[in-house]
Amino acid sequence: MKKYALVTGANRGIGLETVRQLAHEGTETFLGSRDLQKGLIARDSLPEELRHRIHVLRLDVTDAISVQAAVQTLAERVGHLDLLINNAGINYDTWQKGSSADIDGVTKETFETNFFGVWRMTRAFLPLLRKSKSARIVNVSSGAGSLTHMSSGTPAYSTSKAALNALTIVLAQELRKEEILVNAVCPGWVATDMGGSGGRSVELGAKSVLWAANIPSGGPTGGFFRDGRGIDW
Ligand SMILES: NC(=O)c1ccc[n+]([C@@H]2O[C@H](COP(=O)([O-])OP(=O)(O)OC[C@H]3O[C@@H](n4cnc5c(N)ncnc54)[C@H](OP(=O)(O)O)[C@@H]3O)[C@@H](O)[C@H]2O)c1
């Protein structure tokens, strides 16, 4: 049986590497990109032997119409979805302080993508995930969203990821009885446009995502993991 995955924000960084690793495993993978052209260029950057398993999809997680169009495409082309990888993320706002943060601009924009985007995607794709025999939802979160280790930095980003972690638990508890496993992962500090230089490789960062995507039936749900090991909320 073919397995089908959808990765959001997959035209670069950890998302693109996640697509590569999924396709390498033999999974038919939809590469979500809010700019279709960037998505097509990203697919062409991957090894030729994988490209036939990678399907580029225009998808902006902040736009309900775009999300609904993506649902429609998958419904018509495949009829179900096995893996939803909520990877799209923005605004590691090192330049902001909580006490003076731009609430109506940067902070709302951050929540719109990192938190409401994931919620919107999950709601919209649940009917297709429910048609899978082993559905998994992986929310790409961050250690910056850990309440245990929270500090004053990156206020919009950190609070949006903490909210995402809470949403992960809420959805996991609800969907447990349907055997849909929902987990949050932190890829670690990764050298991407967001992470800057000096971090670990995208290969290593995406491995945390693949680990959660491949959790077997009866495995953990409602957890927070890095490198396949539980970390503090
Ligand atoms: N890098 C790190 O050190 C690190 C650490 C912990 C967690 N993370 C998390 O890992 C995930 C991937 O991060 P990354 O480092 O790969 O970041 P990145 O290189 O900046 O890539 C972010 C991706 O998200 C996409 N995106 C942004 N807004 C979107 C929207 N509204 N709809 C759809 N796609 C959208 C971007 O598309 P465009 O090209 O169109 O902008 C891009 O493809 C994020 O959730 C991030 O918070 C990263």
The ligand as an SDF file (V2000), in Angstrom:
LIG
                    3D

 48 52  0  0  0  0  0  0  0  0999 V2000
   15.8550   26.1820   12.1160 N   0  0  0  0  0  0  0  0  0  0  0  0
   15.7850   25.9590   13.4090 C   0  0  0  0  0  0  0  0  0  0  0  0
   16.8040   26.0720   14.1290 O   0  0  0  0  0  0  0  0  0  0  0  0
   14.4980   25.5180   14.0440 C   0  0  0  0  0  0  0  0  0  0  0  0
   14.5220   25.1630   15.4090 C   0  0  0  0  0  0  0  0  0  0  0  0
   13.3440   24.7390   16.0020 C   0  0  0  0  0  0  0  0  0  0  0  0
   12.1710   24.6650   15.2640 C   0  0  0  0  0  0  0  0  0  0  0  0
   12.1670   25.0310   13.9370 N   0  0  0  0  0  0  0  0  0  0  0  0
   10.8900   24.9470   13.2070 C   0  0  0  0  0  0  0  0  0  0  0  0
   11.0690   24.1460   12.0560 O   0  0  0  0  0  0  0  0  0  0  0  0
   10.1410   24.5540   11.0260 C   0  0  0  0  0  0  0  0  0  0  0  0
   10.8910   24.7970    9.7330 C   0  0  0  0  0  0  0  0  0  0  0  0
   11.8500   25.8190    9.9840 O   0  0  0  0  0  0  0  0  0  0  0  0
   13.0910   26.1320    9.0120 P   0  0  0  0  0  0  0  0  0  0  0  0
   14.2530   26.3780    9.8980 O   0  0  0  0  0  0  0  0  0  0  0  0
   13.1510   25.1290    7.9260 O   0  0  0  0  0  0  0  0  0  0  0  0
   12.6070   27.5630    8.4640 O   0  0  0  0  0  0  0  0  0  0  0  0
   12.7920   28.2880    7.0460 P   0  0  0  0  0  0  0  0  0  0  0  0
   14.0150   27.7970    6.3650 O   0  0  0  0  0  0  0  0  0  0  0  0
   12.6490   29.7350    7.3520 O   0  0  0  0  0  0  0  0  0  0  0  0
   11.5320   27.7670    6.2010 O   0  0  0  0  0  0  0  0  0  0  0  0
   10.2300   28.0960    6.6020 C   0  0  0  0  0  0  0  0  0  0  0  0
    9.2590   27.5670    5.5760 C   0  0  0  0  0  0  0  0  0  0  0  0
    7.9300   27.8940    6.0060 O   0  0  0  0  0  0  0  0  0  0  0  0
    7.2560   28.4550    4.8910 C   0  0  0  0  0  0  0  0  0  0  0  0
    6.1350   29.3030    5.2780 N   0  0  0  0  0  0  0  0  0  0  0  0
    6.1390   30.4510    5.9860 C   0  0  0  0  0  0  0  0  0  0  0  0
    4.9020   30.9430    6.1000 N   0  0  0  0  0  0  0  0  0  0  0  0
    4.0810   30.0930    5.4150 C   0  0  0  0  0  0  0  0  0  0  0  0
    2.7040   30.0620    5.1590 C   0  0  0  0  0  0  0  0  0  0  0  0
    1.8770   31.0130    5.5830 N   0  0  0  0  0  0  0  0  0  0  0  0
    2.2070   29.0150    4.4410 N   0  0  0  0  0  0  0  0  0  0  0  0
    3.0090   28.0430    4.0070 C   0  0  0  0  0  0  0  0  0  0  0  0
    4.3400   28.0240    4.1880 N   0  0  0  0  0  0  0  0  0  0  0  0
    4.8610   29.0540    4.8980 C   0  0  0  0  0  0  0  0  0  0  0  0
    8.3330   29.2200    4.1280 C   0  0  0  0  0  0  0  0  0  0  0  0
    7.8990   29.5290    2.8140 O   0  0  0  0  0  0  0  0  0  0  0  0
    8.4480   30.8180    1.9780 P   0  0  0  0  0  0  0  0  0  0  0  0
    9.7240   30.3760    1.3240 O   0  0  0  0  0  0  0  0  0  0  0  0
    7.3350   31.1080    1.0320 O   0  0  0  0  0  0  0  0  0  0  0  0
    8.6780   31.9160    2.9830 O   0  0  0  0  0  0  0  0  0  0  0  0
    9.4420   28.1820    4.1860 C   0  0  0  0  0  0  0  0  0  0  0  0
    9.2410   27.1830    3.2250 O   0  0  0  0  0  0  0  0  0  0  0  0
    9.4380   25.8070   11.5730 C   0  0  0  0  0  0  0  0  0  0  0  0
    8.1820   25.4640   12.1080 O   0  0  0  0  0  0  0  0  0  0  0  0
   10.3820   26.2720   12.6780 C   0  0  0  0  0  0  0  0  0  0  0  0
    9.7090   27.0220   13.6560 O   0  0  0  0  0  0  0  0  0  0  0  0
   13.3010   25.4600   13.3200 C   0  0  0  0  0  0  0  0  0  0  0  0
  1  2  1  0
  2  3  2  0
  2  4  1  0
  4  5  1  0
  4 48  2  0
  5  6  2  0
  6  7  1  0
  7  8  2  0
  8  9  1  0
  8 48  1  0
  9 10  1  0
  9 46  1  0
 10 11  1  0
 11 12  1  0
 11 44  1  0
 12 13  1  0
 13 14  1  0
 14 15  2  0
 14 16  1  0
 14 17  1  0
 17 18  1  0
 18 19  2  0
 18 20  1  0
 18 21  1  0
 21 22  1  0
 22 23  1  0
 23 24  1  0
 23 42  1  0
 24 25  1  0
 25 26  1  0
 25 36  1  0
 26 27  1  0
 26 35  1  0
 27 28  2  0
 28 29  1  0
 29 30  1  0
 29 35  2  0
 30 31  1  0
 30 32  2  0
 32 33  1  0
 33 34  2  0
 34 35  1  0
 36 37  1  0
 36 42  1  0
 37 38  1  0
 38 39  2  0
 38 40  1  0
 38 41  1  0
 42 43  1  0
 44 45  1  0
 44 46  1  0
 46 47  1  0
M  CHG  2   8   1  16  -1
M  END
$$$$
